Amino acid sequence: MNKWIEMENKYYMPTFRRFPVTLTRGKGNTVWDDTGKEYLDFVSGWAVNSLGHCHPSVVNAINKQVNTLIHVSNSFFTIPQLELAELLVNNSCLDKVFCCNSGTEATEGAVKLARRYGHKHLNGAYEVITTTGSFHGRTLAMVSASGQIKHQEPYTPLPSGFQNVEFNNLEAIKIATSDKTCAVMLEPVQGEGGVNVASRDYLHGVSTWCKQNSILLILDEIQTGIGRTGKLFAYEHYNIEPDIITLAKGMGSGVPVGAILAKEHASVFASGEHGSTFGGNPLACAAAHAVVSYILENNLCRHAASMGALLTDGLAELKKQFSVISSSRGLGLLQAVEFEKDIADEIVLNCLKNGLLINRLKPNALRFMPSLIITPAEISRALEIVKRAIKEL
Ligand SMILES: *Cc1c(COP(=O)(O)O)cnc(C)c1O
């Protein structure tokens, strides 16, 4: 057993299933472990490193800010926070921003915002309809919101106020809607829950239903946002305008940062009703501003769409070659392949051996989520390594 595994066993809570690799350095789409071995990174820190590792524009923005102002309290104005908010508003259908530190905090805050809206405009309605297989984070309320028994069962009793209904089933949302409902919260593509893409009809239908019933549509774009699906926000694929969206993961390309964005009418927090010590701090916002500007200025959404198309074709080709692959699916640079058998762990280990980091989505599925600066050559190399890993089973 190596030293790092021993230290983990001794000092760290065993919450993560870790593969036996200790990463020490990254550049672009490559990372190196403590033995100097090189890997092509198709995990991206769980869809976080949108500009790959240590991108010069992010490093420069952080360096500049770290020597200027790292943190002050939110009782003062700070420039990076306001510049980030302006950039997000100018490039989305939303009007107001609240910054936080993580995805969970963004969705939890979005639910608080929806409840506030319910108190003010919907006779105290407080219930949020969410979907089975969804993932909205790890706080108790977000575990309750996420429609996955495995995350809920160890922590009962859970906070109430959520109804989990079947994904991609508009009728289920209609049936669950009552005078207690203040919002529906969905991922346009369920990420952690299996890379399940919302159908066009479904999201359209949900959007229309929410409008007809004067309830809010919250889209959790923590995984799909900031270019990953080939548009800056996944809602753009559907030609709808949500009332609230949540962001985190890719927005800081590795720096912890999250945000709630709301339309003017849904932006109902008054002074003192929500807050955060670290949320929107100058360091995190300078990084996020650098990431979002770089993506916009370099047309990386379009690049993600074309690289996503290459990946889709490559995975479809792979499916033709191996009968053990039952399906492939996804949107842009968020894709999955599913197998007939529970072989994902073995494939991940074979890929590691051959120099590829890839995510085990489920016992029988892999998730592909490379950075937005991935190249055609790197996609081919990843597909070759996966192919070899299946052959070596
Ligand atoms: C990762 C994720 C979250 C939780 O984000 P954290 O930063 O881990 O708290 C919430 N929703 C979605 C869709 C996610 O992918």
The ligand as an SDF file (V2000), in Angstrom:
LIG
                    3D

 15 15  0  0  0  0  0  0  0  0999 V2000
  -22.6490   18.5470   -8.8460 C   0  0  0  0  0  0  0  0  0  0  0  0
  -24.0440   18.9560   -8.8800 C   0  0  0  0  0  0  0  0  0  0  0  0
  -24.6530   19.5650   -7.7780 C   0  0  0  0  0  0  0  0  0  0  0  0
  -23.9440   19.7550   -6.4520 C   0  0  0  0  0  0  0  0  0  0  0  0
  -22.8400   20.5980   -6.5900 O   0  0  0  0  0  0  0  0  0  0  0  0
  -21.7260   20.6560   -5.4410 P   0  0  0  0  0  0  0  0  0  0  0  0
  -20.7900   21.7340   -5.9210 O   0  0  0  0  0  0  0  0  0  0  0  0
  -21.0980   19.3000   -5.3710 O   0  0  0  0  0  0  0  0  0  0  0  0
  -22.3870   21.0130   -4.1810 O   0  0  0  0  0  0  0  0  0  0  0  0
  -25.9800   19.9640   -7.9000 C   0  0  0  0  0  0  0  0  0  0  0  0
  -26.6490   19.7930   -9.0490 N   0  0  0  0  0  0  0  0  0  0  0  0
  -26.0810   19.2350  -10.1300 C   0  0  0  0  0  0  0  0  0  0  0  0
  -26.8800   19.1080  -11.3900 C   0  0  0  0  0  0  0  0  0  0  0  0
  -24.7670   18.7790  -10.0830 C   0  0  0  0  0  0  0  0  0  0  0  0
  -24.2240   18.1970  -11.1540 O   0  0  0  0  0  0  0  0  0  0  0  0
  1  2  1  0
  2  3  1  0
  2 14  2  0
  3  4  1  0
  3 10  2  0
  4  5  1  0
  5  6  1  0
  6  7  2  0
  6  8  1  0
  6  9  1  0
 10 11  1  0
 11 12  2  0
 12 13  1  0
 12 14  1  0
 14 15  1  0
M  END
$$$$
